[in-house]
Amino acid sequence: MCMPKKKRINITVDEKLVRKAKKKLEMFGGKMSTLFNAYLSDFVDSMDEKVGGRHKEMEERIKDLEKKVKKLEK
């Protein structure tokens, strides 16, 4: 099984909120990165559900336009 690529990012968050989250995570040995990954995954999944086919349709149109532009550039 292939390990997913990781990306380091810098974010600014509320200091009090981070302290509270760390305390809660310590109760069951969780990591902040695991928490962020879970929330990001949930966000992406919920956006896919809300935008649904329209989003996929737009992606396909963009890919098609990119192919056409590449052909024109040659």
PyMOL Python script that loads the backbone (N, CA, C, O; Angstrom):
from pymol import cmd

cmd.read_pdbstr("""\
ATOM      1  N   MET A   1       0.840  -1.178   0.000  1.00  0.00           N
ATOM      2  CA  MET A   1       0.000   0.000   0.000  1.00  0.00           C
ATOM      3  C   MET A   1       0.886   1.242   0.000  1.00  0.00           C
ATOM      4  O   MET A   1       1.861   1.307   0.749  1.00  0.00           O
ATOM      5  N   CYS A   2       0.565   2.201  -0.810  1.00  0.00           N
ATOM      6  CA  CYS A   2       1.344   3.417  -0.954  1.00  0.00           C
ATOM      7  C   CYS A   2       0.957   4.441   0.121  1.00  0.00           C
ATOM      8  O   CYS A   2      -0.224   4.702   0.352  1.00  0.00           O
ATOM      9  N   MET A   3       1.967   5.010   0.765  1.00  0.00           N
ATOM     10  CA  MET A   3       1.711   6.026   1.781  1.00  0.00           C
ATOM     11  C   MET A   3       1.339   7.339   1.096  1.00  0.00           C
ATOM     12  O   MET A   3       1.956   7.710   0.098  1.00  0.00           O
ATOM     13  N   PRO A   4       0.344   8.041   1.618  1.00  0.00           N
ATOM     14  CA  PRO A   4      -0.030   9.321   1.007  1.00  0.00           C
ATOM     15  C   PRO A   4       1.078  10.353   1.210  1.00  0.00           C
ATOM     16  O   PRO A   4       1.781  10.335   2.220  1.00  0.00           O
ATOM     17  N   LYS A   5       1.221  11.246   0.241  1.00  0.00           N
ATOM     18  CA  LYS A   5       2.196  12.326   0.368  1.00  0.00           C
ATOM     19  C   LYS A   5       1.723  13.281   1.444  1.00  0.00           C
ATOM     20  O   LYS A   5       0.523  13.487   1.625  1.00  0.00           O
ATOM     21  N   LYS A   6       2.657  13.851   2.144  1.00  0.00           N
ATOM     22  CA  LYS A   6       2.349  14.810   3.199  1.00  0.00           C
ATOM     23  C   LYS A   6       2.801  16.190   2.760  1.00  0.00           C
ATOM     24  O   LYS A   6       3.787  16.319   2.035  1.00  0.00           O
ATOM     25  N   LYS A   7       2.094  17.218   3.189  1.00  0.00           N
ATOM     26  CA  LYS A   7       2.415  18.609   2.861  1.00  0.00           C
ATOM     27  C   LYS A   7       2.439  19.396   4.152  1.00  0.00           C
ATOM     28  O   LYS A   7       1.457  19.404   4.895  1.00  0.00           O
ATOM     29  N   ARG A   8       3.541  20.052   4.424  1.00  0.00           N
ATOM     30  CA  ARG A   8       3.646  20.901   5.615  1.00  0.00           C
ATOM     31  C   ARG A   8       3.071  22.274   5.277  1.00  0.00           C
ATOM     32  O   ARG A   8       3.418  22.870   4.257  1.00  0.00           O
ATOM     33  N   ILE A   9       2.184  22.770   6.148  1.00  0.00           N
ATOM     34  CA  ILE A   9       1.594  24.086   5.940  1.00  0.00           C
ATOM     35  C   ILE A   9       1.707  24.901   7.231  1.00  0.00           C
ATOM     36  O   ILE A   9       1.785  24.348   8.328  1.00  0.00           O
ATOM     37  N   ASN A  10       1.713  26.185   7.080  1.00  0.00           N
ATOM     38  CA  ASN A  10       1.688  27.082   8.232  1.00  0.00           C
ATOM     39  C   ASN A  10       0.320  27.749   8.271  1.00  0.00           C
ATOM     40  O   ASN A  10      -0.156  28.287   7.272  1.00  0.00           O
ATOM     41  N   ILE A  11      -0.295  27.702   9.433  1.00  0.00           N
ATOM     42  CA  ILE A  11      -1.597  28.339   9.592  1.00  0.00           C
ATOM     43  C   ILE A  11      -1.589  29.163  10.880  1.00  0.00           C
ATOM     44  O   ILE A  11      -0.791  28.912  11.782  1.00  0.00           O
ATOM     45  N   THR A  12      -2.461  30.119  10.952  1.00  0.00           N
ATOM     46  CA  THR A  12      -2.616  30.919  12.157  1.00  0.00           C
ATOM     47  C   THR A  12      -3.967  30.584  12.763  1.00  0.00           C
ATOM     48  O   THR A  12      -5.007  30.694  12.113  1.00  0.00           O
ATOM     49  N   VAL A  13      -3.929  30.170  14.028  1.00  0.00           N
ATOM     50  CA  VAL A  13      -5.157  29.787  14.716  1.00  0.00           C
ATOM     51  C   VAL A  13      -5.203  30.445  16.085  1.00  0.00           C
ATOM     52  O   VAL A  13      -4.184  30.908  16.599  1.00  0.00           O
ATOM     53  N   ASP A  14      -6.387  30.484  16.668  1.00  0.00           N
ATOM     54  CA  ASP A  14      -6.583  31.069  17.985  1.00  0.00           C
ATOM     55  C   ASP A  14      -5.813  30.262  19.030  1.00  0.00           C
ATOM     56  O   ASP A  14      -5.988  29.048  19.135  1.00  0.00           O
ATOM     57  N   GLU A  15      -4.963  30.940  19.799  1.00  0.00           N
ATOM     58  CA  GLU A  15      -4.104  30.278  20.785  1.00  0.00           C
ATOM     59  C   GLU A  15      -4.893  29.516  21.845  1.00  0.00           C
ATOM     60  O   GLU A  15      -4.544  28.385  22.182  1.00  0.00           O
ATOM     61  N   LYS A  16      -5.947  30.124  22.370  1.00  0.00           N
ATOM     62  CA  LYS A  16      -6.770  29.463  23.396  1.00  0.00           C
ATOM     63  C   LYS A  16      -7.414  28.196  22.839  1.00  0.00           C
ATOM     64  O   LYS A  16      -7.473  27.164  23.508  1.00  0.00           O
ATOM     65  N   LEU A  17      -7.888  28.294  21.616  1.00  0.00           N
ATOM     66  CA  LEU A  17      -8.536  27.143  20.983  1.00  0.00           C
ATOM     67  C   LEU A  17      -7.547  25.990  20.795  1.00  0.00           C
ATOM     68  O   LEU A  17      -7.898  24.826  20.987  1.00  0.00           O
ATOM     69  N   VAL A  18      -6.319  26.320  20.420  1.00  0.00           N
ATOM     70  CA  VAL A  18      -5.296  25.279  20.244  1.00  0.00           C
ATOM     71  C   VAL A  18      -5.002  24.597  21.580  1.00  0.00           C
ATOM     72  O   VAL A  18      -4.903  23.371  21.645  1.00  0.00           O
ATOM     73  N   ARG A  19      -4.865  25.383  22.633  1.00  0.00           N
ATOM     74  CA  ARG A  19      -4.601  24.794  23.955  1.00  0.00           C
ATOM     75  C   ARG A  19      -5.728  23.851  24.372  1.00  0.00           C
ATOM     76  O   ARG A  19      -5.473  22.754  24.870  1.00  0.00           O
ATOM     77  N   LYS A  20      -6.974  24.282  24.167  1.00  0.00           N
ATOM     78  CA  LYS A  20      -8.124  23.448  24.526  1.00  0.00           C
ATOM     79  C   LYS A  20      -8.135  22.163  23.700  1.00  0.00           C
ATOM     80  O   LYS A  20      -8.391  21.079  24.224  1.00  0.00           O
ATOM     81  N   ALA A  21      -7.857  22.299  22.416  1.00  0.00           N
ATOM     82  CA  ALA A  21      -7.847  21.125  21.538  1.00  0.00           C
ATOM     83  C   ALA A  21      -6.755  20.147  21.956  1.00  0.00           C
ATOM     84  O   ALA A  21      -6.987  18.939  21.988  1.00  0.00           O
ATOM     85  N   LYS A  22      -5.565  20.655  22.277  1.00  0.00           N
ATOM     86  CA  LYS A  22      -4.466  19.781  22.693  1.00  0.00           C
ATOM     87  C   LYS A  22      -4.821  19.020  23.971  1.00  0.00           C
ATOM     88  O   LYS A  22      -4.517  17.833  24.090  1.00  0.00           O
ATOM     89  N   LYS A  23      -5.466  19.702  24.931  1.00  0.00           N
ATOM     90  CA  LYS A  23      -5.870  19.034  26.169  1.00  0.00           C
ATOM     91  C   LYS A  23      -6.823  17.884  25.876  1.00  0.00           C
ATOM     92  O   LYS A  23      -6.688  16.794  26.434  1.00  0.00           O
ATOM     93  N   LYS A  24      -7.782  18.135  24.999  1.00  0.00           N
ATOM     94  CA  LYS A  24      -8.753  17.093  24.660  1.00  0.00           C
ATOM     95  C   LYS A  24      -8.091  15.952  23.892  1.00  0.00           C
ATOM     96  O   LYS A  24      -8.409  14.783  24.108  1.00  0.00           O
ATOM     97  N   LEU A  25      -7.163  16.299  22.990  1.00  0.00           N
ATOM     98  CA  LEU A  25      -6.465  15.269  22.225  1.00  0.00           C
ATOM     99  C   LEU A  25      -5.587  14.405  23.125  1.00  0.00           C
ATOM    100  O   LEU A  25      -5.453  13.204  22.889  1.00  0.00           O
ATOM    101  N   GLU A  26      -4.992  15.000  24.148  1.00  0.00           N
ATOM    102  CA  GLU A  26      -4.130  14.255  25.077  1.00  0.00           C
ATOM    103  C   GLU A  26      -4.899  13.172  25.811  1.00  0.00           C
ATOM    104  O   GLU A  26      -4.310  12.170  26.217  1.00  0.00           O
ATOM    105  N   MET A  27      -6.196  13.349  25.989  1.00  0.00           N
ATOM    106  CA  MET A  27      -7.006  12.367  26.704  1.00  0.00           C
ATOM    107  C   MET A  27      -6.983  11.004  26.024  1.00  0.00           C
ATOM    108  O   MET A  27      -7.082   9.972  26.688  1.00  0.00           O
ATOM    109  N   PHE A  28      -6.853  11.001  24.706  1.00  0.00           N
ATOM    110  CA  PHE A  28      -6.849   9.707  24.011  1.00  0.00           C
ATOM    111  C   PHE A  28      -5.651   9.556  23.077  1.00  0.00           C
ATOM    112  O   PHE A  28      -5.674   8.730  22.164  1.00  0.00           O
ATOM    113  N   GLY A  29      -4.604  10.350  23.303  1.00  0.00           N
ATOM    114  CA  GLY A  29      -3.360  10.184  22.551  1.00  0.00           C
ATOM    115  C   GLY A  29      -3.429  10.639  21.111  1.00  0.00           C
ATOM    116  O   GLY A  29      -2.637  10.188  20.283  1.00  0.00           O
ATOM    117  N   GLY A  30      -4.358  11.522  20.794  1.00  0.00           N
ATOM    118  CA  GLY A  30      -4.485  12.004  19.418  1.00  0.00           C
ATOM    119  C   GLY A  30      -3.447  13.052  19.066  1.00  0.00           C
ATOM    120  O   GLY A  30      -2.821  13.641  19.946  1.00  0.00           O
ATOM    121  N   LYS A  31      -3.273  13.276  17.792  1.00  0.00           N
ATOM    122  CA  LYS A  31      -2.327  14.280  17.294  1.00  0.00           C
ATOM    123  C   LYS A  31      -3.097  15.400  16.606  1.00  0.00           C
ATOM    124  O   LYS A  31      -4.161  15.180  16.027  1.00  0.00           O
ATOM    125  N   MET A  32      -2.544  16.594  16.682  1.00  0.00           N
ATOM    126  CA  MET A  32      -3.171  17.755  16.051  1.00  0.00           C
ATOM    127  C   MET A  32      -3.268  17.542  14.532  1.00  0.00           C
ATOM    128  O   MET A  32      -4.275  17.901  13.920  1.00  0.00           O
ATOM    129  N   SER A  33      -2.238  16.969  13.933  1.00  0.00           N
ATOM    130  CA  SER A  33      -2.281  16.758  12.479  1.00  0.00           C
ATOM    131  C   SER A  33      -3.391  15.798  12.086  1.00  0.00           C
ATOM    132  O   SER A  33      -4.016  15.969  11.040  1.00  0.00           O
ATOM    133  N   THR A  34      -3.644  14.789  12.912  1.00  0.00           N
ATOM    134  CA  THR A  34      -4.739  13.848  12.642  1.00  0.00           C
ATOM    135  C   THR A  34      -6.075  14.570  12.690  1.00  0.00           C
ATOM    136  O   THR A  34      -6.959  14.326  11.869  1.00  0.00           O
ATOM    137  N   LEU A  35      -6.209  15.463  13.667  1.00  0.00           N
ATOM    138  CA  LEU A  35      -7.436  16.248  13.797  1.00  0.00           C
ATOM    139  C   LEU A  35      -7.659  17.125  12.571  1.00  0.00           C
ATOM    140  O   LEU A  35      -8.761  17.165  12.024  1.00  0.00           O
ATOM    141  N   PHE A  36      -6.616  17.826  12.139  1.00  0.00           N
ATOM    142  CA  PHE A  36      -6.739  18.692  10.965  1.00  0.00           C
ATOM    143  C   PHE A  36      -7.049  17.879   9.709  1.00  0.00           C
ATOM    144  O   PHE A  36      -7.870  18.292   8.890  1.00  0.00           O
ATOM    145  N   ASN A  37      -6.399  16.733   9.555  1.00  0.00           N
ATOM    146  CA  ASN A  37      -6.670  15.885   8.394  1.00  0.00           C
ATOM    147  C   ASN A  37      -8.126  15.430   8.379  1.00  0.00           C
ATOM    148  O   ASN A  37      -8.763  15.400   7.326  1.00  0.00           O
ATOM    149  N   ALA A  38      -8.651  15.075   9.560  1.00  0.00           N
ATOM    150  CA  ALA A  38     -10.049  14.644   9.645  1.00  0.00           C
ATOM    151  C   ALA A  38     -10.992  15.776   9.250  1.00  0.00           C
ATOM    152  O   ALA A  38     -11.947  15.563   8.503  1.00  0.00           O
ATOM    153  N   TYR A  39     -10.722  16.983   9.753  1.00  0.00           N
ATOM    154  CA  TYR A  39     -11.578  18.119   9.410  1.00  0.00           C
ATOM    155  C   TYR A  39     -11.466  18.493   7.935  1.00  0.00           C
ATOM    156  O   TYR A  39     -12.468  18.817   7.297  1.00  0.00           O
ATOM    157  N   LEU A  40     -10.248  18.448   7.392  1.00  0.00           N
ATOM    158  CA  LEU A  40     -10.081  18.752   5.963  1.00  0.00           C
ATOM    159  C   LEU A  40     -10.804  17.729   5.098  1.00  0.00           C
ATOM    160  O   LEU A  40     -11.450  18.078   4.110  1.00  0.00           O
ATOM    161  N   SER A  41     -10.688  16.466   5.483  1.00  0.00           N
ATOM    162  CA  SER A  41     -11.371  15.408   4.742  1.00  0.00           C
ATOM    163  C   SER A  41     -12.880  15.594   4.783  1.00  0.00           C
ATOM    164  O   SER A  41     -13.559  15.449   3.766  1.00  0.00           O
ATOM    165  N   ASP A  42     -13.394  15.911   5.947  1.00  0.00           N
ATOM    166  CA  ASP A  42     -14.831  16.148   6.104  1.00  0.00           C
ATOM    167  C   ASP A  42     -15.267  17.347   5.262  1.00  0.00           C
ATOM    168  O   ASP A  42     -16.320  17.310   4.625  1.00  0.00           O
ATOM    169  N   PHE A  43     -14.462  18.407   5.259  1.00  0.00           N
ATOM    170  CA  PHE A  43     -14.778  19.600   4.469  1.00  0.00           C
ATOM    171  C   PHE A  43     -14.853  19.254   2.979  1.00  0.00           C
ATOM    172  O   PHE A  43     -15.805  19.630   2.295  1.00  0.00           O
ATOM    173  N   VAL A  44     -13.845  18.540   2.485  1.00  0.00           N
ATOM    174  CA  VAL A  44     -13.811  18.175   1.067  1.00  0.00           C
ATOM    175  C   VAL A  44     -15.012  17.301   0.713  1.00  0.00           C
ATOM    176  O   VAL A  44     -15.676  17.526  -0.299  1.00  0.00           O
ATOM    177  N   ASP A  45     -15.284  16.304   1.550  1.00  0.00           N
ATOM    178  CA  ASP A  45     -16.423  15.417   1.288  1.00  0.00           C
ATOM    179  C   ASP A  45     -17.746  16.181   1.290  1.00  0.00           C
ATOM    180  O   ASP A  45     -18.602  15.946   0.437  1.00  0.00           O
ATOM    181  N   SER A  46     -17.912  17.091   2.243  1.00  0.00           N
ATOM    182  CA  SER A  46     -19.171  17.831   2.310  1.00  0.00           C
ATOM    183  C   SER A  46     -19.318  18.774   1.115  1.00  0.00           C
ATOM    184  O   SER A  46     -20.427  18.977   0.621  1.00  0.00           O
ATOM    185  N   MET A  47     -18.214  19.348   0.652  1.00  0.00           N
ATOM    186  CA  MET A  47     -18.273  20.218  -0.525  1.00  0.00           C
ATOM    187  C   MET A  47     -18.629  19.410  -1.770  1.00  0.00           C
ATOM    188  O   MET A  47     -19.385  19.877  -2.623  1.00  0.00           O
ATOM    189  N   ASP A  48     -18.083  18.198  -1.873  1.00  0.00           N
ATOM    190  CA  ASP A  48     -18.411  17.343  -3.006  1.00  0.00           C
ATOM    191  C   ASP A  48     -19.899  17.017  -3.015  1.00  0.00           C
ATOM    192  O   ASP A  48     -20.526  16.978  -4.074  1.00  0.00           O
ATOM    193  N   GLU A  49     -20.464  16.781  -1.831  1.00  0.00           N
ATOM    194  CA  GLU A  49     -21.891  16.469  -1.740  1.00  0.00           C
ATOM    195  C   GLU A  49     -22.743  17.676  -2.121  1.00  0.00           C
ATOM    196  O   GLU A  49     -23.743  17.540  -2.826  1.00  0.00           O
ATOM    197  N   LYS A  50     -22.338  18.867  -1.647  1.00  0.00           N
ATOM    198  CA  LYS A  50     -23.115  20.075  -1.898  1.00  0.00           C
ATOM    199  C   LYS A  50     -23.015  20.515  -3.352  1.00  0.00           C
ATOM    200  O   LYS A  50     -24.017  20.845  -3.986  1.00  0.00           O
ATOM    201  N   VAL A  51     -21.802  20.515  -3.864  1.00  0.00           N
ATOM    202  CA  VAL A  51     -21.589  20.995  -5.228  1.00  0.00           C
ATOM    203  C   VAL A  51     -21.868  19.872  -6.218  1.00  0.00           C
ATOM    204  O   VAL A  51     -22.370  20.102  -7.319  1.00  0.00           O
ATOM    205  N   GLY A  52     -21.534  18.657  -5.807  1.00  0.00           N
ATOM    206  CA  GLY A  52     -21.837  17.457  -6.568  1.00  0.00           C
ATOM    207  C   GLY A  52     -21.421  17.470  -8.017  1.00  0.00           C
ATOM    208  O   GLY A  52     -20.287  17.813  -8.354  1.00  0.00           O
ATOM    209  N   GLY A  53     -22.358  17.091  -8.874  1.00  0.00           N
ATOM    210  CA  GLY A  53     -22.096  16.956 -10.295  1.00  0.00           C
ATOM    211  C   GLY A  53     -21.653  18.247 -10.950  1.00  0.00           C
ATOM    212  O   GLY A  53     -20.856  18.232 -11.888  1.00  0.00           O
ATOM    213  N   ARG A  54     -22.151  19.336 -10.473  1.00  0.00           N
ATOM    214  CA  ARG A  54     -21.784  20.635 -11.042  1.00  0.00           C
ATOM    215  C   ARG A  54     -20.286  20.857 -10.944  1.00  0.00           C
ATOM    216  O   ARG A  54     -19.658  21.337 -11.887  1.00  0.00           O
ATOM    217  N   HIS A  55     -19.715  20.505  -9.800  1.00  0.00           N
ATOM    218  CA  HIS A  55     -18.280  20.650  -9.587  1.00  0.00           C
ATOM    219  C   HIS A  55     -17.512  19.757 -10.559  1.00  0.00           C
ATOM    220  O   HIS A  55     -16.542  20.184 -11.186  1.00  0.00           O
ATOM    221  N   LYS A  56     -17.959  18.524 -10.669  1.00  0.00           N
ATOM    222  CA  LYS A  56     -17.293  17.572 -11.570  1.00  0.00           C
ATOM    223  C   LYS A  56     -17.426  18.024 -13.019  1.00  0.00           C
ATOM    224  O   LYS A  56     -16.493  17.881 -13.809  1.00  0.00           O
ATOM    225  N   GLU A  57     -18.575  18.562 -13.360  1.00  0.00           N
ATOM    226  CA  GLU A  57     -18.795  19.083 -14.713  1.00  0.00           C
ATOM    227  C   GLU A  57     -17.814  20.217 -15.010  1.00  0.00           C
ATOM    228  O   GLU A  57     -17.235  20.278 -16.094  1.00  0.00           O
ATOM    229  N   MET A  58     -17.636  21.102 -14.049  1.00  0.00           N
ATOM    230  CA  MET A  58     -16.706  22.217 -14.224  1.00  0.00           C
ATOM    231  C   MET A  58     -15.267  21.719 -14.373  1.00  0.00           C
ATOM    232  O   MET A  58     -14.512  22.239 -15.194  1.00  0.00           O
ATOM    233  N   GLU A  59     -14.889  20.718 -13.583  1.00  0.00           N
ATOM    234  CA  GLU A  59     -13.543  20.152 -13.702  1.00  0.00           C
ATOM    235  C   GLU A  59     -13.321  19.586 -15.099  1.00  0.00           C
ATOM    236  O   GLU A  59     -12.261  19.787 -15.691  1.00  0.00           O
ATOM    237  N   GLU A  60     -14.316  18.881 -15.624  1.00  0.00           N
ATOM    238  CA  GLU A  60     -14.207  18.308 -16.962  1.00  0.00           C
ATOM    239  C   GLU A  60     -14.078  19.406 -18.020  1.00  0.00           C
ATOM    240  O   GLU A  60     -13.281  19.284 -18.950  1.00  0.00           O
ATOM    241  N   ARG A  61     -14.855  20.465 -17.878  1.00  0.00           N
ATOM    242  CA  ARG A  61     -14.780  21.589 -18.821  1.00  0.00           C
ATOM    243  C   ARG A  61     -13.403  22.232 -18.781  1.00  0.00           C
ATOM    244  O   ARG A  61     -12.839  22.571 -19.821  1.00  0.00           O
ATOM    245  N   ILE A  62     -12.862  22.400 -17.576  1.00  0.00           N
ATOM    246  CA  ILE A  62     -11.532  23.001 -17.425  1.00  0.00           C
ATOM    247  C   ILE A  62     -10.484  22.119 -18.084  1.00  0.00           C
ATOM    248  O   ILE A  62      -9.622  22.622 -18.804  1.00  0.00           O
ATOM    249  N   LYS A  63     -10.543  20.810 -17.849  1.00  0.00           N
ATOM    250  CA  LYS A  63      -9.594  19.889 -18.475  1.00  0.00           C
ATOM    251  C   LYS A  63      -9.685  19.970 -19.994  1.00  0.00           C
ATOM    252  O   LYS A  63      -8.666  19.985 -20.684  1.00  0.00           O
ATOM    253  N   ASP A  64     -10.912  20.022 -20.512  1.00  0.00           N
ATOM    254  CA  ASP A  64     -11.122  20.117 -21.953  1.00  0.00           C
ATOM    255  C   ASP A  64     -10.517  21.403 -22.507  1.00  0.00           C
ATOM    256  O   ASP A  64      -9.853  21.388 -23.544  1.00  0.00           O
ATOM    257  N   LEU A  65     -10.749  22.512 -21.812  1.00  0.00           N
ATOM    258  CA  LEU A  65     -10.194  23.796 -22.246  1.00  0.00           C
ATOM    259  C   LEU A  65      -8.666  23.786 -22.187  1.00  0.00           C
ATOM    260  O   LEU A  65      -8.011  24.338 -23.071  1.00  0.00           O
ATOM    261  N   GLU A  66      -8.100  23.169 -21.164  1.00  0.00           N
ATOM    262  CA  GLU A  66      -6.639  23.083 -21.059  1.00  0.00           C
ATOM    263  C   GLU A  66      -6.050  22.301 -22.227  1.00  0.00           C
ATOM    264  O   GLU A  66      -5.007  22.674 -22.763  1.00  0.00           O
ATOM    265  N   LYS A  67      -6.714  21.216 -22.622  1.00  0.00           N
ATOM    266  CA  LYS A  67      -6.255  20.431 -23.768  1.00  0.00           C
ATOM    267  C   LYS A  67      -6.292  21.264 -25.044  1.00  0.00           C
ATOM    268  O   LYS A  67      -5.358  21.225 -25.845  1.00  0.00           O
ATOM    269  N   LYS A  68      -7.378  22.021 -25.231  1.00  0.00           N
ATOM    270  CA  LYS A  68      -7.517  22.860 -26.410  1.00  0.00           C
ATOM    271  C   LYS A  68      -6.441  23.944 -26.447  1.00  0.00           C
ATOM    272  O   LYS A  68      -5.893  24.243 -27.508  1.00  0.00           O
ATOM    273  N   VAL A  69      -6.141  24.528 -25.296  1.00  0.00           N
ATOM    274  CA  VAL A  69      -5.105  25.565 -25.232  1.00  0.00           C
ATOM    275  C   VAL A  69      -3.750  24.972 -25.576  1.00  0.00           C
ATOM    276  O   VAL A  69      -2.973  25.597 -26.297  1.00  0.00           O
ATOM    277  N   LYS A  70      -3.451  23.777 -25.074  1.00  0.00           N
ATOM    278  CA  LYS A  70      -2.181  23.113 -25.385  1.00  0.00           C
ATOM    279  C   LYS A  70      -2.048  22.882 -26.892  1.00  0.00           C
ATOM    280  O   LYS A  70      -0.976  23.081 -27.464  1.00  0.00           O
ATOM    281  N   LYS A  71      -3.149  22.459 -27.532  1.00  0.00           N
ATOM    282  CA  LYS A  71      -3.125  22.226 -28.979  1.00  0.00           C
ATOM    283  C   LYS A  71      -2.847  23.530 -29.726  1.00  0.00           C
ATOM    284  O   LYS A  71      -2.089  23.551 -30.695  1.00  0.00           O
ATOM    285  N   LEU A  72      -3.468  24.615 -29.263  1.00  0.00           N
ATOM    286  CA  LEU A  72      -3.274  25.910 -29.911  1.00  0.00           C
ATOM    287  C   LEU A  72      -1.851  26.436 -29.722  1.00  0.00           C
ATOM    288  O   LEU A  72      -1.319  27.128 -30.590  1.00  0.00           O
ATOM    289  N   GLU A  73      -1.249  26.107 -28.599  1.00  0.00           N
ATOM    290  CA  GLU A  73       0.115  26.576 -28.309  1.00  0.00           C
ATOM    291  C   GLU A  73       1.159  25.873 -29.168  1.00  0.00           C
ATOM    292  O   GLU A  73       2.260  26.395 -29.344  1.00  0.00           O
ATOM    293  N   LYS A  74       0.837  24.705 -29.704  1.00  0.00           N
ATOM    294  CA  LYS A  74       1.802  23.931 -30.513  1.00  0.00           C
ATOM    295  C   LYS A  74       1.977  24.501 -31.865  1.00  0.00           C
ATOM    296  O   LYS A  74       2.749  23.970 -32.664  1.00  0.00           O
TER     297      LYS A  74
END
""", "prot")
cmd.dss("prot")
cmd.show_as("cartoon", "prot")
cmd.util.cbc("prot")
cmd.orient("prot")
